Amino acid sequence: MVESRSSDAQKRNRAQTSQINGNKQDDILIQLQETGEETGIKKLSRAITVAKTTTPDMNRETEGAKDSVDQVNHSPMPERETGEWRCKNPEQSSNIVNAKSIFICFLWLTNLVVASFFLSSKTKFLKTNRLVFFESIGVIETLSSPQISVTVAAMATTKLYVVYYSLYRHVEIMAREVQRGANSVQGVEATIWQVPETLSDIILQKMKAPAKAGDVPEIRPEQLLDADGFLFGFPSRFGVMAAQFKAFFDATSELWKGQALAGKPAGIFWSTGFHGGGQELTALTAITQLAHHGMIFVPLGYTFGSGMFEMDEVKGGSAYGAGTYAADGSREPTELELQQAFHQGKYVAEITKKLKNEPLSP
């Protein structure tokens, strides 16, 4: 009983003391506001006033902050599933997905800029320096689109077709040497073909013609479309190409209608019986076939050098192309004539490759 009365008395004393102190503080504030003799005292009075008025708001904000911290502490943490971070909270998951998408787009744009710079710099370098390395390994093509030009070095092979007709194999021997010369050019693939025979087997037997080469396939007119350039070889018949080869050209009318062979280079080589058999005329009359197809005739000129001026031995060929003499059929191409055939194959292959790498403007 005594202890409870003493505790009640203490509480009443503390309350009275607090009230008296509060009244004293209010009296002091009133006096300070009325006098305001010094700037420091004015600032102190304003600070005390603001502190008394804002204390409840600050307490409420503190309580709100505590609630926010508790909410964060009790929020679901990201879970690791199947190699990706996933959140139970949809808003957090959406934020992660958006951040990931932005990062992927940034990487994609960076790679695109780097690739564009690399291609543009390589294009300028190739145009100004014309590297033999890139010319030898492939074709330089230009892909055009509106206001955009991209140069691409593509791995490709220049295809040269050596197409011939031979009755007694003189032109066949020349054709194989022409093919060998063309294949000596890096990046060129020379393929040898023969045109179909029009004579019957009985006639060929009476003419004592040897069998056709079994390792050389016959060509069809539409297969000419696959080649980038040509070397046509045939024996002479009264100053013109043999009827078998003329029949093959006559079968190319569909290609002529569409000018499918226009712009492709072509050379000519031949065989005659003797000097007056058409070492020049055979080539001249054959040019008409090339002209109607729009092909580019590539003469040999005098690029063979001193071999063009040989006077100590019989040699076929002229500025129009390589040639040989068959005489009565027993003579075979000489070493000099084969060297000229090799040179022609290499020469036409180089021009064909150059035209393929740098095509003519349409």
C-alpha positions in Angstrom: 0.0 0.0 0.0 2.7 2.5 1.0 4.7 1.6 -2.1 1.8 2.2 -4.5 1.0 5.5 -2.9 4.7 6.6 -3.2 4.8 5.6 -6.9 1.6 7.6 -7.6 3.1 10.6 -5.9 6.2 10.3 -8.0 4.2 10.1 -11.2 2.2 13.2 -10.2 5.4 15.1 -9.4 7.0 14.1 -12.8 3.8 15.3 -14.6 3.8 18.6 -12.8 7.5 19.1 -13.4 7.0 18.4 -17.2 4.1 20.8 -17.3 6.1 23.5 -15.5 9.1 22.9 -17.8 6.8 23.1 -20.9 5.3 26.3 -19.7 8.7 27.7 -19.0 9.9 26.7 -22.6 6.8 28.4 -24.1 7.5 31.5 -22.0 11.1 31.5 -23.2 10.0 31.1 -26.8 7.6 34.0 -26.5 10.2 36.2 -25.0 12.7 35.3 -27.7 10.2 35.9 -30.4 9.3 39.3 -28.9 12.9 40.5 -28.3 14.8 38.8 -31.1 17.9 40.7 -30.2 20.4 38.5 -31.9 20.3 36.5 -35.1 21.4 33.3 -33.5 18.6 33.5 -31.0 16.1 34.0 -33.8 17.4 30.9 -35.7 17.3 28.9 -32.4 13.6 29.9 -31.8 12.6 29.0 -35.3 14.4 25.6 -35.1 12.6 24.7 -31.9 9.2 25.7 -33.3 9.8 23.6 -36.4 11.0 20.7 -34.4 7.8 20.8 -32.2 5.5 21.0 -35.2 7.2 18.4 -37.4 7.9 15.8 -34.7 4.6 13.9 -35.3 5.2 13.8 -39.1 8.8 12.6 -38.6 7.6 9.8 -36.3 5.0 8.7 -38.9 7.7 8.8 -41.7 10.0 6.7 -39.5 7.3 4.2 -39.0 6.6 4.1 -42.7 10.3 3.5 -43.4 10.4 0.7 -41.0 7.3 -0.9 -42.7 9.1 -0.6 -46.1 12.2 -2.2 -44.7 10.1 -5.0 -43.3 8.4 -5.4 -46.6 11.7 -5.6 -48.5 13.1 -8.1 -46.0 10.0 -10.3 -46.4 9.8 -10.0 -50.2 10.4 -13.1 -52.3 14.0 -13.6 -53.4 14.8 -14.5 -57.1 14.9 -18.2 -57.7 17.4 -20.0 -59.9 15.5 -22.2 -62.4 16.8 -23.8 -65.6 19.8 -21.5 -66.0 17.8 -18.2 -65.6 16.8 -15.9 -62.7 13.1 -15.9 -62.1 11.1 -14.0 -59.5 7.8 -14.8 -58.0 7.0 -11.0 -58.1 5.7 -10.2 -61.6 7.1 -6.7 -61.5 10.6 -7.8 -60.6 10.5 -10.5 -63.4 9.4 -7.9 -65.9 12.2 -5.6 -65.0 14.7 -8.4 -65.4 13.3 -9.3 -68.8 13.4 -5.7 -70.0 17.0 -5.3 -68.8 18.0 -8.5 -70.6 16.3 -7.4 -73.8 18.0 -4.0 -73.7 21.4 -5.7 -73.2 20.9 -8.1 -76.1 19.8 -5.2 -78.4 22.9 -3.3 -77.4 25.2 -6.3 -78.2 23.4 -6.8 -81.6 23.8 -3.1 -82.6 27.5 -3.1 -81.5 28.2 -6.2 -83.7 26.4 -4.6 -86.6 28.4 -1.5 -86.4 31.7 -3.4 -86.2 30.8 -5.6 -89.1 29.8 -2.6 -91.3 33.1 -0.9 -90.5 35.1 -4.1 -91.3 33.3 -4.6 -94.7 33.7 -1.0 -95.7 37.4 -0.9 -94.8 38.1 -4.2 -96.6 36.2 -3.0 -99.7 38.3 0.2 -99.9 41.5 -1.8 -99.3 40.7 -4.3 -102.1 39.7 -1.5 -104.5 42.9 0.5 -104.0 45.4 -2.3 -103.7 43.8 -5.1 -105.8 45.4 -7.9 -103.8 46.5 -10.8 -105.9 45.6 -13.1 -103.0 41.9 -12.3 -103.1 41.9 -12.3 -106.9 43.4 -15.8 -106.9 41.1 -17.4 -104.4 37.8 -16.2 -105.6 35.6 -13.8 -107.4 34.9 -10.3 -106.3 31.2 -9.6 -106.8 29.2 -6.5 -106.1 25.8 -6.8 -104.6 23.9 -3.6 -105.3 20.8 -2.3 -103.5 19.4 1.2 -103.4 22.2 3.5 -102.2 24.2 0.5 -100.9 27.1 -1.2 -102.5 28.8 -4.1 -100.7 31.8 -5.9 -102.2 32.1 -9.5 -101.3 35.0 -11.8 -102.0 33.5 -15.2 -102.6 35.3 -18.5 -103.1 34.5 -19.4 -106.7 36.1 -21.1 -109.7 36.4 -19.8 -113.2 35.0 -22.5 -115.5 36.5 -22.8 -119.0 35.2 -25.3 -121.5 37.4 -26.7 -124.2 35.0 -28.0 -126.8 36.3 -29.8 -129.9 35.6 -32.1 -132.8 38.3 -34.4 -134.1 38.1 -37.1 -136.8 41.7 -38.3 -136.8 42.6 -37.1 -133.3 44.9 -34.2 -134.3 42.5 -31.6 -132.8 42.0 -33.9 -129.8 45.8 -33.8 -129.0 45.7 -30.0 -129.4 42.6 -29.8 -127.1 44.3 -31.7 -124.3 47.3 -29.4 -124.4 45.0 -26.4 -124.5 43.2 -27.7 -121.4 46.5 -28.3 -119.6 47.5 -24.7 -120.2 44.2 -23.4 -118.9 44.4 -25.5 -115.8 47.8 -24.0 -115.1 46.1 -20.7 -114.1 45.2 -20.7 -110.4 41.5 -20.5 -109.8 40.5 -21.8 -113.3 38.9 -25.2 -113.9 39.2 -26.3 -117.6 36.9 -29.1 -118.7 37.3 -30.9 -122.0 34.2 -31.9 -124.2 33.6 -33.2 -127.7 30.6 -32.5 -129.9 28.5 -35.4 -131.1 29.5 -37.2 -134.3 27.1 -36.9 -137.2 28.6 -39.6 -139.4 27.4 -43.2 -139.1 29.7 -45.9 -137.9 29.8 -47.5 -141.4 31.1 -44.2 -142.9 33.6 -43.8 -140.1 34.9 -47.3 -140.8 35.3 -46.7 -144.5 37.2 -43.5 -143.6 39.4 -45.5 -141.3 38.7 -43.0 -138.5 40.0 -44.1 -135.0 37.6 -44.5 -132.1 36.5 -41.5 -130.2 38.1 -40.7 -126.9 36.3 -42.6 -124.2 37.3 -40.3 -121.4 35.8 -37.2 -123.0 32.0 -36.7 -122.7 29.8 -35.3 -125.3 28.4 -31.9 -124.7 24.8 -30.6 -125.1 24.1 -27.0 -126.2 22.5 -26.1 -122.9 25.6 -27.1 -121.0 27.4 -24.1 -122.4 25.5 -22.0 -119.9 27.6 -23.3 -117.1 30.9 -22.0 -118.5 32.5 -18.6 -118.1 34.6 -18.9 -121.3 35.4 -21.2 -124.2 38.0 -22.6 -126.5 36.6 -24.2 -129.6 38.7 -26.6 -131.7 37.9 -28.3 -135.1 39.4 -29.4 -138.3 39.1 -27.3 -141.5 36.8 -28.3 -144.3 37.4 -26.1 -147.4 38.3 -23.1 -145.2 35.5 -23.5 -142.7 34.8 -25.5 -139.6 33.9 -29.2 -139.9 30.1 -29.9 -140.5 29.9 -31.7 -137.1 30.9 -28.6 -135.2 28.6 -26.4 -137.4 25.7 -28.7 -136.6 26.5 -28.2 -132.9 26.3 -24.5 -133.3 23.1 -24.8 -135.3 21.6 -26.5 -132.3 22.2 -23.5 -130.0 19.3 -21.4 -131.4 17.6 -21.3 -128.0 20.7 -19.8 -126.4 20.9 -17.3 -129.3 17.3 -16.2 -128.8 18.1 -15.2 -125.2 21.6 -14.1 -125.9 22.6 -16.4 -123.0 26.3 -16.6 -124.1 26.7 -12.8 -124.8 29.8 -11.3 -123.2 31.6 -14.6 -122.6 35.1 -14.8 -124.1 36.0 -17.5 -126.6 39.1 -18.6 -128.5 39.6 -20.9 -131.6 42.2 -23.5 -132.5 42.2 -25.8 -135.5 43.9 -28.4 -137.8 44.3 -28.2 -141.6 45.8 -30.5 -144.2 48.4 -28.1 -145.6 49.3 -24.4 -146.0 46.4 -23.5 -148.2 43.9 -25.3 -146.1 42.8 -22.4 -144.0 45.2 -21.6 -141.2 43.6 -18.1 -141.1 40.4 -18.5 -143.1 39.1 -21.3 -140.8 39.3 -18.9 -137.8 37.8 -16.0 -139.7 34.7 -17.9 -140.8 34.2 -19.3 -137.3 34.1 -15.8 -135.8 30.6 -15.4 -137.4 29.2 -18.0 -134.9 30.7 -16.1 -132.0 29.4 -12.7 -133.3 25.8 -13.8 -133.5 25.9 -15.1 -130.0 27.5 -11.9 -128.7 30.6 -13.7 -127.5 33.9 -12.0 -127.3 36.5 -13.3 -129.6 40.0 -13.6 -128.0 42.7 -13.8 -130.6 46.1 -15.1 -129.8 47.9 -12.2 -131.4 51.7 -12.4 -131.2 51.7 -13.1 -127.5 53.5 -16.5 -128.1 56.7 -14.5 -128.7 59.5 -15.8 -130.9 57.5 -19.0 -131.7 55.3 -16.9 -133.9 58.2 -16.1 -136.2 59.6 -19.7 -136.6 60.9 -20.3 -140.1 63.1 -23.3 -139.7 60.2 -25.8 -139.3 56.6 -26.2 -140.4 54.3 -24.8 -137.8 50.6 -24.2 -137.8 48.7 -21.4 -136.1 48.4 -17.7 -136.6 47.5 -14.5 -134.8 43.9 -15.9 -134.6 44.9 -19.0 -132.5 46.9 -22.2 -132.3 46.9 -24.7 -135.2 48.5 -27.7 -136.6 49.0 -29.6 -139.9 47.6 -33.1 -140.5 49.0 -33.6 -144.0 47.7 -37.0 -145.1 46.7 -37.9 -141.5 50.0 -39.4 -140.5 51.5 -36.1 -139.2 51.0 -35.3 -135.5 51.3 -31.9 -133.8 54.9 -30.9 -133.2 56.4 -29.8 -129.9 56.3 -26.2 -130.9 52.6 -26.4 -132.0 51.8 -28.0 -128.6 53.6 -25.2 -126.8 51.5 -22.7 -128.7 48.4 -24.6 -127.8 49.4 -24.6 -124.1 50.1 -20.9 -124.3 46.7 -20.2 -125.9 44.9 -22.2 -123.1 46.7 -20.2 -120.4 46.2 -16.9 -122.2 42.4 -17.3 -122.7 42.0 -18.7 -119.2 43.6 -15.5 -117.7 41.3 -13.3 -119.7 38.3 -15.3 -118.8 39.2 -15.1 -115.1 39.7 -11.4 -115.3 36.3 -10.8 -117.0 34.6 -13.0 -114.4 36.2 -11.1 -111.5 35.4 -7.7 -113.1 32.3 -8.2 -115.3 31.4 -5.7 -117.9 28.7 -3.2 -117.0 25.3 -4.1 -118.4 
